């Protein structure tokens, strides 16, 4: 048997017998959109089959509000997404579980359910009302990404590519209050989508560990959405983890390398391993091909959804990663972070 075939089989076995975690997926945006069109059991029918094939145990579902609902409808849209998840659980409760603590995640795995953790992708839903963060915490939200790639009351996001814009800012005074409230409530911080100025403000005003749920390495692909080597070292020093993003334009330059694949994403894992150690890499694929249909976007997922999740693991094994190292990337590193954050 050829080495690639052997590594592919090993990867599938590893996904079957180890914890598999995806730190970022716009699951509830898709669920709500489809439920509004009359669908039911969206997760069970449209997502779980491929997730099961990947051996996925835990997904962190973003509360993402698209531009068309910002600012006036952001709060309602986020609440509607949470409501949609609860209706999905009512319909498929033997297969799904909303998790607030790490013990909840462990119980869901024991029961064969997909564990779901909620996290903001931009705090637009709370506007400039710090008290709303507590409300969302009580509703089960545990992660806070301060911004998406736009400005809000907390601070400035980073655009995907260069564009004309005015003077950039970092975090606002409200953004610093959000950091304090995150620490007070026991939520976890996610710095993906923050601009460089905001990242530095996090280092200056926030003492705890944090993650970059779906960000790659800027030294390999020069988009502001990726982290610099200095960012990566700072994140690692705080005990954080980076989730590898499958978006082709954050992975490699197609004009130079041809079609972007799992091999190119593995280059980012290699870079982080050499820079700060394998303990700081995880999955955060942000699969978006389903949202790009008819969008005109030239970006695509370099791993074609959860059904092909083991492609990255197989590539790491091909490069000489041990089974233990692969298991750390698949979920062990993020589990370490979430276990501490979700006590």
N, C-alpha and C positions, 0 to 999 in steps of 0.2 A: 504494500500500500504506500502511495506517495505521502510525503511529509505533510502536504497541505490537507489531504484527506484525513490523515491521522489527527491533525490539529483541529480540524472541523469537528470530528467526532468527540475529541476531548472537550472542546468548547461547549458542545451541546450537553454533555454529561455534567460539566461544571454548572451550567445554567439550571440543570434539573435538580442539583443537590446542594446548591449554595444560595444564600440570600442575594436577590437581584433587586436593585433600587434604581429608579429614574428620578432625578432631583427636579425635573421640570418638564411639564407637559400641559398644554392649554386644553385639558380634557373638558372642563366644564363650559368653556365657550362653545365647543362643538355640541355638547349635550344640550345646552339651553337652546341653541339655534335649531336643533332638530326637534326638540320637544315642542317648541313654538309652532312647528309645522305639523304637529300631531303625532310625532313618534313617541314610543315608549320603550323602556328597556334598552336605551341607546348604548350604555356601557356594556351590558351583557351581550348584545347582538353585534355591535360594530367594533368593540375594542377588546373585550376579554379573549376572544379566540386567538388573536395574534399575541396578546400579552401572555397568555398561558403557554404558547409555543416558545416564548422567550424565557419562561420561568419567572416572570416578573412577580415580585411579592409586594412591593411598595412603590407607589407613584405619588409624587408631590404635584398636586394639581394647582395651577395658578388661578388666581382671580384676576383675569385680564379684561380690561374694558377698552374696546376699540375707540378710535378717535370720534366716531359718529355719535357716541354716547357721552363724551366728555365736553364740558364739565357737568351739565345739568342732570344727566341721567346716570352718572357713575355709581352713586350709592345704590340706586334701585337695581342697576344691572348686576352689581356684585351680590346683592341680597337674592336676586332672582337665580343666580348661579348656585348659591348655597341651597336655596329651596329646591332647585332642580336635582341636586345631588341627593337630598333627603327623599325626594319622590322616587329616584332611581333605587335607593336603598329599600324603600317600601316595596318596590316591585321585584328586586333582586337581592334581598337581604341575606340570602344564603351564600352570596358570591362577593359582596362588597361590605366594607366597613370604614366609616369615618373615624380616624384615629386622632386622639388628642395627646396621648402619652406614648412612650416607647412600649410600655406594657400592653397597650391597645394593639400596637403593631405586632408584637409577639403572639398575642392571642389570635389575631386575624390570620397570621401564618399557620398557627396550629389548626385552625378551623378551615383552612383551605380557601380563605377569602382574600381578595385583593385589598390591601390596606391603602387608604387614601389620606394624605395630609394636605391641608389647605394652606396656601401662601399667597400673599399679595404680589402681583407684578405691577408695582406702582401703587401708591397710596391715594390715588384720585378718589376712591370711594369715601374716604374720611374727610376730603377737602382740607379745611384748616381747623377741624374740630378734633382735638386730641382725645376727647372723651370717647369718640366713636371707636378708637382702637380697642378699648376695653370691651365694647359691645361685640366687636368682631372676634375678640379672644373668647368670649363666652359662647359664641356661635361655633367655635371650633377652629378658628384660624390660628395657626402657630408660626408661620413664617412671614417675614416682611421684606419684600424687595421695595426699596424706597421709591424707585422711579422705573418707568419704561423709557424708551428713547424719545422723551419729550420733557418739557418743563412742567413741574407741578408745584404745589405749595411747599413741598419738602426740599426740592432742589432741582438740579438740571440732569437730564439723562444725556447719553452720548448717541449721536446719530450713527447709522450704519456706515455711511460714507460722508466725505466732506461735502458741505453745503454752505451757502451764504447764510450767515447768522450774525447777530449782535454779540455783545460782550457775554462771555460765559460766566456762570457762577458755580459755586459748589453747593453745599447744603445751606438752607436758610435757617433763621432762628427757629422756625417751626420744625424743620428737619432735625435739628439738634434735640428739640423736645421729643420728637418721635424716637430718636435713639435712646433717650432716657427712659421712655415709656416701654420700649421693647425690653430693656434690661429689667425694669420693675415688674413687668407682667410675666417674664420668663418665656418670651418668644425668641425666635432666632432671626438673625439678620442675613440678608442676601444682597450682595453688592453688584450682581450682574445688571448691566445697563447704566450704572453710574458713570459719569464722566471722571476724568483724572482728578479734577479739583474736588469733587465729592468723595472720591476714594481717600484722598489725603485727609479730608475732614473726618471721615470715619476713623482713621487712625488717630486723629487728634482728640476726638470727643467720645470714642467708644472703646471700652476696655476689654470686651469679651471676644470670643472666637466668632468668626463669620464664614459664610460660604460664598462662592460665586457659582450659582446653580447651573448656569449654562453659558460658560465663557471659555474661550480657547486662548492660545498664546500669540500675542501681538508680534513677537519676534519671528514667528513663522508665517503669519498672515496679518498684514498691517492695517487692520481695521480698529477703530476706537472701541468697538464692542469687545475686543479681546484684551487680556491683561498683559501689561509689561512684565518683564522679568522682576523688576523691583516690586510690583504689585504682588506677584506670585510668591516672592520671598516673604513679604509682609503677611500675606494670608497664611502661609505655612507657619510662620512664627507664632501666629495666634491659634494654631491648631485647626485651621480651616481646610476645606476640600473644594476642588474645582470640578464641576460636571462638564464633561466633554460634549460640545454642541455639534449636531450633525449638519447644520446649515452650510452648504457648500461655500458660500462667500465668506464664511468665518474660518474655513479650513484650509483652502488652497486656491491659487489663482488658476482657474481652468484654462486661461489662455496660454499658460506656461506648462501645465502638467497634463492637460487633457481632462477627461471626466474625473471628477473628484470622488474618491472611494474611501472605504474603511482604512486602506493603507495610509492615506494622507492624514486621517484623524489619529491613527496610531502614532504618527510622527509627533503630534502634540503630547500624547502620553509619554513618549520617550523623552521629550524635552523637559517636561515637569519632573519626571523621575530623576533625570540627571541633575536638575537644578535644585530640587528640594526633597526628593524622595518619593517613592511610590505611594506613601501613606496619604498623599494629598490629591489623589486623582479619583474621580468617580464618573458615573454616567449622568448626563443632563441633556439629553438629545434634543429636546424642543422640536419634536417632529411636527412639521408644518406643511407637508405637501398637500394634505387635504384642504388646507386653507388657501393654497396658492392657485387652485383651479380657477381659470379665467381671470386671474389677477394681473397677468402680464409680467410677473416676476421672473427673472432669469435664475433665481436661486432655487436650489432643490436639496432634499435630504440626501447626504452622501451614504447613509445607511437607510434602506428602504423600509422604514417602520419596524415595529417590534418583531415581525416575523423574521427579520434578518439581524436581530440584535447580536446574535452570537458571532456575526462576521467580524466585529471588532475584537472580540475575545480570541477568536481563531488567529487573527493577525498578530495579536500580542504573543500568543503561544508560538507562532512561526518565528518570532523574533527572539525566542529564548526565555520568555517570561515563565516563571514557575506557576504551577496551579495555585499556590497560595497567593502569589502576586496578582494573578488574574482575578481571584476571588475578592481580593481587596478592592480592585477597580470596579468589579461588578456590583459591589454593595457593601463590602466590609468597612471601607473607609467612611462612607456616608452613614452607615449604621453607628459607627463610633461617635460621629458628630451628633446625630439625632438622639442617640441614647442619652448623651449628656444634656442636650438642649431640652429634651422632652421628659424630664423627670416628673 
